[in-house]
Amino acid sequence: MVDIFAQIHTLMKMGGPVVMLLVLLSVLSSAAILYKLWHFSYIGIGRHKRARQALVLWREADGRRLSRFSNRARLLSA
């Protein structure tokens, strides 16, 4: 473990502030990417179950049941 830190320290010494800045930006961008992947997974991006259900109900022209999916459908069925 100490050997890894020694290698990182040597790399930083050789590259100077530019390498330190690049490493910092790489860590920050990787963290942002991982956060957004988690966030998209959490909010359900890519899951289309409700959209499929709404489409089936729309094709069946069942406006009353469709209205729970959208306000526009509620207005159209009135």
TIMI-2910 file (N, C-alpha, C, CB; in pm, 1 decimal, decimal comma, always signed):
<rs>
+----------+----------+----------+----------+----------+----------+----------+----------+----------+----------+----------+----------+------+
!      n_x !      n_y !      n_z !     ca_x !     ca_y !     ca_z !      c_x !      c_y !      c_z !     cb_x !     cb_y !     cb_z ! resn !
+----------+----------+----------+----------+----------+----------+----------+----------+----------+----------+----------+----------+------+
!    +82,4 !   -119,0 !     +0,0 !     +0,0 !     +0,0 !     +0,0 !    +86,9 !   +125,6 !     +0,0 !    -93,8 !     -0,3 !   +120,6 !  Met !
!   +191,5 !   +124,4 !    +79,0 !   +282,2 !   +238,6 !    +84,3 !   +352,2 !   +255,0 !    -50,2 !   +386,0 !   +221,3 !   +198,0 !  Val !
!   +378,9 !   +143,0 !   -116,7 !   +445,8 !   +146,5 !   -246,4 !   +359,5 !   +219,0 !   -350,4 !   +477,7 !     +3,6 !   -293,8 !  Asp !
!   +229,7 !   +199,4 !   -344,2 !   +138,6 !   +266,9 !   -438,2 !   +144,2 !   +417,5 !   -417,1 !     -7,1 !   +215,6 !   -420,9 !  Ile !
!   +139,6 !   +460,4 !   -290,4 !   +146,9 !   +603,6 !   -261,8 !   +280,9 !   +662,5 !   -304,2 !   +123,8 !   +628,9 !   -113,4 !  Phe !
!   +386,6 !   +585,8 !   -290,7 !   +518,6 !   +632,3 !   -333,7 !   +521,4 !   +650,5 !   -485,1 !   +628,6 !   +533,2 !   -289,6 !  Ala !
!   +459,7 !   +558,7 !   -557,5 !   +455,6 !   +570,3 !   -704,0 !   +372,4 !   +690,4 !   -746,7 !   +398,7 !   +441,8 !   -766,9 !  Gln !
!   +261,6 !   +712,3 !   -680,0 !   +177,8 !   +827,9 !   -712,0 !   +252,1 !   +957,9 !   -682,1 !    +45,7 !   +822,5 !   -632,8 !  Ile !
!   +322,4 !   +960,2 !   -569,5 !   +399,5 !  +1078,5 !   -532,4 !   +508,7 !  +1105,5 !   -636,2 !   +461,7 !  +1060,8 !   -391,9 !  His !
!   +574,8 !  +1002,5 !   -682,9 !   +679,6 !  +1018,3 !   -784,0 !   +619,6 !  +1072,1 !   -914,2 !   +751,9 !   +883,4 !   -809,4 !  Thr !
!   +504,6 !  +1020,3 !   -953,6 !   +437,7 !  +1067,4 !  -1074,7 !   +401,0 !  +1214,9 !  -1061,6 !   +311,9 !   +983,5 !  -1103,3 !  Leu !
!   +351,5 !  +1253,7 !   -946,0 !   +314,5 !  +1392,9 !   -923,5 !   +437,4 !  +1484,5 !   -925,8 !   +241,0 !  +1406,7 !   -790,1 !  Met !
!   +545,8 !  +1436,8 !   -871,2 !   +668,4 !  +1516,8 !   -871,0 !   +719,8 !  +1537,5 !  -1013,2 !   +776,5 !  +1449,6 !   -784,9 !  Lys !
!   +713,7 !  +1432,0 !  -1093,4 !   +765,3 !  +1441,3 !  -1230,9 !   +677,0 !  +1530,7 !  -1317,5 !   +775,5 !  +1301,4 !  -1293,7 !  Met !
!   +545,7 !  +1521,3 !  -1300,6 !   +454,5 !  +1595,8 !  -1386,8 !   +422,7 !  +1734,6 !  -1338,3 !   +329,2 !  +1521,3 !  -1402,0 !  Gly !
!   +437,3 !  +1757,1 !  -1211,5 !   +409,3 !  +1889,4 !  -1156,4 !   +260,4 !  +1917,4 !  -1145,2 !   +474,5 !  +1995,5 !  -1241,4 !  Gly !
!   +225,8 !  +2045,2 !  -1142,3 !    +86,3 !  +2084,7 !  -1119,3 !     -8,7 !  +2042,4 !  -1232,1 !    +78,8 !  +2234,5 !  -1101,6 !  Pro !
!    +42,8 !  +2027,9 !  -1353,3 !    -43,0 !  +1987,7 !  -1465,2 !    -96,3 !  +1846,6 !  -1443,4 !    +34,1 !  +1995,5 !  -1598,6 !  Val !
!     -9,8 !  +1755,2 !  -1401,8 !    -52,0 !  +1617,2 !  -1377,2 !   -148,9 !  +1613,3 !  -1258,9 !    +71,1 !  +1525,8 !  -1350,1 !  Val !
!   -121,0 !  +1691,2 !  -1156,0 !   -211,8 !  +1694,9 !  -1041,5 !   -349,9 !  +1743,6 !  -1083,2 !   -155,4 !  +1785,0 !   -931,1 !  Met !
!   -354,7 !  +1847,3 !  -1168,5 !   -481,4 !  +1898,9 !  -1217,2 !   -554,4 !  +1794,2 !  -1301,8 !   -458,9 !  +2026,6 !  -1298,3 !  Leu !
!   -482,0 !  +1724,9 !  -1388,1 !   -543,3 !  +1621,6 !  -1471,7 !   -598,1 !  +1506,6 !  -1387,4 !   -441,6 !  +1568,3 !  -1572,9 !  Leu !
!   -525,5 !  +1466,9 !  -1285,8 !   -572,9 !  +1359,4 !  -1197,8 !   -698,1 !  +1405,4 !  -1123,0 !   -461,6 !  +1317,0 !  -1097,1 !  Val !
!   -695,8 !  +1526,5 !  -1073,3 !   -811,8 !  +1579,4 !  -1001,5 !   -935,6 !  +1585,3 !  -1091,6 !   -780,5 !  +1718,9 !   -946,3 !  Leu !
!   -917,1 !  +1635,8 !  -1213,5 !  -1029,8 !  +1643,8 !  -1306,7 !  -1079,7 !  +1504,8 !  -1346,4 !   -989,5 !  +1722,4 !  -1431,8 !  Leu !
!   -989,4 !  +1410,2 !  -1359,7 !  -1029,5 !  +1272,9 !  -1392,5 !  -1113,1 !  +1211,8 !  -1280,4 !   -905,8 !  +1185,8 !  -1419,2 !  Ser !
!  -1071,6 !  +1234,4 !  -1157,7 !  -1146,4 !  +1181,4 !  -1043,2 !  -1283,0 !  +1246,7 !  -1034,4 !  -1068,7 !  +1203,3 !   -912,3 !  Val !
!  -1288,5 !  +1378,8 !  -1051,7 !  -1416,3 !  +1449,8 !  -1044,5 !  -1511,4 !  +1407,7 !  -1156,4 !  -1392,9 !  +1600,4 !  -1050,6 !  Leu !
!  -1460,5 !  +1393,8 !  -1278,3 !  -1547,4 !  +1353,4 !  -1388,8 !  -1594,4 !  +1209,1 !  -1372,7 !  -1474,7 !  +1370,1 !  -1522,1 !  Ser !
!  -1508,8 !  +1122,7 !  -1321,8 !  -1550,5 !   +984,2 !  -1296,0 !  -1659,3 !   +979,8 !  -1189,0 !  -1429,6 !   +898,2 !  -1252,4 !  Ser !
!  -1644,6 !  +1061,0 !  -1086,6 !  -1746,8 !  +1067,1 !   -981,6 !  -1879,1 !  +1118,9 !  -1037,4 !  -1699,7 !  +1156,7 !   -865,6 !  Ala !
!  -1873,3 !  +1219,6 !  -1123,5 !  -1995,6 !  +1274,3 !  -1183,2 !  -2064,0 !  +1170,6 !  -1271,9 !  -1963,9 !  +1401,0 !  -1264,8 !  Ala !
!  -1987,0 !  +1095,6 !  -1348,2 !  -2043,3 !   +991,1 !  -1434,3 !  -2109,6 !   +882,8 !  -1350,6 !  -1934,0 !   +929,7 !  -1523,6 !  Ile !
!  -2042,2 !   +838,2 !  -1246,3 !  -2100,1 !   +734,9 !  -1160,5 !  -2226,9 !   +784,6 !  -1091,3 !  -1997,9 !   +689,4 !  -1056,1 !  Leu !
!  -2225,5 !   +910,5 !  -1047,8 !  -2344,6 !   +967,6 !   -984,4 !  -2461,3 !   +971,2 !  -1081,3 !  -2315,5 !  +1108,5 !   -932,3 !  Tyr !
!  -2438,0 !  +1016,6 !  -1205,1 !  -2546,7 !  +1025,3 !  -1302,2 !  -2597,7 !   +886,0 !  -1340,1 !  -2500,1 !  +1100,7 !  -1427,7 !  Lys !
!  -2510,9 !   +787,7 !  -1351,8 !  -2557,0 !   +651,4 !  -1379,1 !  -2645,8 !   +601,3 !  -1266,1 !  -2437,5 !   +556,8 !  -1398,5 !  Leu !
!  -2604,8 !   +626,5 !  -1142,8 !  -2687,0 !   +587,1 !  -1028,6 !  -2819,6 !   +663,8 !  -1030,9 !  -2611,4 !   +612,5 !   -895,2 !  Trp !
!  -2814,2 !   +793,9 !  -1057,6 !  -2934,1 !   +877,1 !  -1057,6 !  -3033,3 !   +830,8 !  -1164,1 !  -2896,8 !  +1023,9 !  -1080,4 !  His !
!  -2985,1 !   +804,6 !  -1286,8 !  -3073,5 !   +756,7 !  -1392,6 !  -3135,3 !   +622,6 !  -1356,2 !  -2997,3 !   +745,2 !  -1524,3 !  Phe !
!  -3057,3 !   +537,8 !  -1293,9 !  -3109,1 !   +407,6 !  -1250,8 !  -3214,8 !   +426,1 !  -1142,6 !  -2994,8 !   +317,5 !  -1199,0 !  Ser !
!  -3191,6 !   +517,5 !  -1051,1 !  -3282,6 !   +541,1 !   -939,3 !  -3417,0 !   +596,6 !   -986,4 !  -3219,1 !   +637,0 !   -839,3 !  Tyr !
!  -3413,7 !   +691,7 !  -1080,8 !  -3539,3 !   +751,6 !  -1126,3 !  -3606,1 !   +671,5 !  -1237,0 !  -3514,6 !   +892,2 !  -1174,2 !  Ile !
!  -3540,9 !   +568,3 !  -1285,9 !  -3605,5 !   +476,9 !  -1379,7 !  -3591,6 !   +513,3 !  -1525,7 !  -3747,3 !   +467,9 !  -1347,8 !  Gly !
!  -3487,2 !   +585,8 !  -1561,6 !  -3464,3 !   +614,1 !  -1703,1 !  -3438,9 !   +480,8 !  -1773,7 !  -3343,5 !   +713,9 !  -1723,3 !  Ile !
!  -3508,6 !   +459,8 !  -1883,2 !  -3492,3 !   +336,3 !  -1958,5 !  -3597,7 !   +231,9 !  -1926,2 !  -3357,0 !   +279,5 !  -1933,0 !  Gly !
!  -3678,3 !   +258,5 !  -1824,5 !  -3789,1 !   +167,5 !  -1793,9 !  -3915,1 !   +226,3 !  -1857,0 !  -3806,9 !   +147,2 !  -1637,5 !  Arg !
!  -3983,1 !   +147,6 !  -1935,8 !  -4095,3 !   +199,2 !  -2012,7 !  -4227,0 !   +130,7 !  -1977,6 !  -4067,7 !   +183,6 !  -2159,7 !  His !
!  -4235,7 !    +74,0 !  -1860,3 !  -4356,0 !     +1,0 !  -1821,7 !  -4479,1 !    +91,2 !  -1821,6 !  -4337,4 !    -61,6 !  -1684,3 !  Lys !
!  -4469,3 !   +209,0 !  -1759,4 !  -4585,4 !   +299,2 !  -1752,9 !  -4621,8 !   +350,8 !  -1891,3 !  -4557,0 !   +417,3 !  -1658,7 !  Arg !
!  -4523,7 !   +376,6 !  -1975,5 !  -4552,5 !   +424,0 !  -2111,3 !  -4623,9 !   +315,0 !  -2191,3 !  -4421,9 !   +466,6 !  -2183,2 !  Ala !
!  -4578,8 !   +192,5 !  -2176,8 !  -4646,2 !    +82,3 !  -2246,5 !  -4790,0 !    +65,6 !  -2198,3 !  -4568,9 !    -48,6 !  -2226,4 !  Arg !
!  -4809,9 !    +75,0 !  -2066,9 !  -4945,3 !    +63,9 !  -2012,7 !  -5034,1 !   +175,8 !  -2066,2 !  -4942,4 !    +67,3 !  -1858,8 !  Gln !
!  -4982,9 !   +297,9 !  -2069,8 !  -5060,0 !   +411,0 !  -2120,6 !  -5092,5 !   +392,6 !  -2268,7 !  -4983,2 !   +542,1 !  -2099,2 !  Ala !
!  -4998,9 !   +341,0 !  -2346,0 !  -5021,6 !   +318,6 !  -2488,0 !  -5129,3 !   +212,9 !  -2510,8 !  -4891,7 !   +276,8 !  -2556,3 !  Leu !
!  -5128,1 !   +106,7 !  -2434,2 !  -5231,3 !     +3,2 !  -2445,5 !  -5367,8 !    +61,9 !  -2412,7 !  -5200,2 !   -116,0 !  -2352,0 !  Val !
!  -5375,0 !   +140,2 !  -2305,2 !  -5502,6 !   +200,7 !  -2267,9 !  -5550,4 !   +300,8 !  -2372,3 !  -5490,5 !   +269,0 !  -2132,6 !  Leu !
!  -5457,0 !   +375,5 !  -2432,0 !  -5493,4 !   +472,2 !  -2535,1 !  -5547,1 !   +400,2 !  -2657,7 !  -5372,7 !   +559,8 !  -2572,8 !  Trp !
!  -5479,7 !   +291,1 !  -2695,8 !  -5526,6 !   +213,6 !  -2811,1 !  -5663,6 !   +152,5 !  -2785,9 !  -5426,7 !   +103,7 !  -2845,2 !  Arg !
!  -5690,8 !   +119,4 !  -2660,9 !  -5822,3 !    +65,8 !  -2625,6 !  -5925,1 !   +177,5 !  -2609,7 !  -5813,4 !    -16,1 !  -2496,4 !  Glu !
!  -5879,6 !   +303,0 !  -2617,2 !  -5964,0 !   +421,6 !  -2602,4 !  -6035,5 !   +422,5 !  -2467,8 !  -6066,2 !   +428,5 !  -2715,8 !  Ala !
!  -5966,2 !   +382,7 !  -2365,7 !  -6022,7 !   +384,5 !  -2230,8 !  -5970,8 !   +508,7 !  -2159,2 !  -5986,0 !   +254,0 !  -2151,5 !  Asp !
!  -6037,0 !   +622,6 !  -2185,5 !  -5990,1 !   +751,0 !  -2134,0 !  -5992,9 !   +761,1 !  -1983,6 !  -6071,4 !   +860,3 !  -2190,9 !  Gly !
!  -6091,7 !   +696,5 !  -1918,4 !  -6099,3 !   +707,6 !  -1772,5 !  -5978,7 !   +641,7 !  -1706,4 !  -6229,2 !   +644,1 !  -1720,4 !  Arg !
!  -5940,9 !   +523,8 !  -1752,5 !  -5824,2 !   +458,1 !  -1692,8 !  -5695,1 !   +523,8 !  -1737,8 !  -5822,0 !   +309,8 !  -1728,6 !  Arg !
!  -5696,1 !   +579,7 !  -1859,0 !  -5577,5 !   +646,6 !  -1910,9 !  -5549,1 !   +776,5 !  -1836,2 !  -5593,9 !   +674,6 !  -2059,4 !  Leu !
!  -5650,8 !   +839,4 !  -1781,8 !  -5633,6 !   +969,6 !  -1717,6 !  -5540,2 !   +964,7 !  -1597,7 !  -5767,2 !  +1023,4 !  -1674,4 !  Ser !
!  -5518,3 !   +848,8 !  -1540,6 !  -5425,1 !   +843,0 !  -1427,6 !  -5280,1 !   +857,3 !  -1472,9 !  -5442,6 !   +712,0 !  -1351,6 !  Arg !
!  -5254,9 !   +848,6 !  -1604,0 !  -5119,4 !   +861,1 !  -1655,7 !  -5084,6 !  +1003,1 !  -1697,4 !  -5100,9 !   +769,1 !  -1772,2 !  Phe !
!  -5184,4 !  +1083,8 !  -1731,7 !  -5150,7 !  +1218,3 !  -1776,4 !  -5270,1 !  +1312,2 !  -1762,7 !  -5102,2 !  +1215,5 !  -1921,2 !  Ser !
!  -5240,4 !  +1439,4 !  -1741,6 !  -5345,3 !  +1540,9 !  -1733,7 !  -5407,3 !  +1566,3 !  -1869,9 !  -5289,8 !  +1670,8 !  -1676,8 !  Asn !
!  -5326,9 !  +1558,3 !  -1975,2 !  -5377,4 !  +1580,9 !  -2110,3 !  -5481,6 !  +1475,0 !  -2145,6 !  -5261,8 !  +1579,4 !  -2212,9 !  Arg !
!  -5455,2 !  +1350,1 !  -2108,4 !  -5551,1 !  +1244,2 !  -2135,3 !  -5679,7 !  +1268,6 !  -2056,9 !  -5491,5 !  +1106,9 !  -2100,0 !  Ala !
!  -5666,8 !  +1323,6 !  -1938,6 !  -5784,3 !  +1354,8 !  -1857,9 !  -5869,3 !  +1460,1 !  -1929,5 !  -5742,5 !  +1404,6 !  -1716,6 !  Arg !
!  -5805,6 !  +1559,0 !  -1989,8 !  -5878,9 !  +1662,5 !  -2062,4 !  -5943,6 !  +1608,3 !  -2189,6 !  -5785,8 !  +1777,6 !  -2097,1 !  Leu !
!  -5872,0 !  +1520,1 !  -2259,9 !  -5924,9 !  +1465,4 !  -2383,8 !  -6044,2 !  +1373,5 !  -2360,7 !  -5816,7 !  +1390,7 !  -2457,0 !  Leu !
!  -6047,6 !  +1306,9 !  -2246,5 !  -6155,5 !  +1212,9 !  -2221,6 !  -6280,4 !  +1280,9 !  -2167,2 !  -6109,4 !  +1106,6 !  -2125,7 !  Ser !
!  -6270,6 !  +1407,8 !  -2132,0 !  -6385,3 !  +1479,1 !  -2073,8 !  -6484,8 !  +1521,2 !  -2178,6 !  -6338,7 !  +1600,7 !  -1997,3 !  Ala !
+----------+----------+----------+----------+----------+----------+----------+----------+----------+----------+----------+----------+------+
</rs>
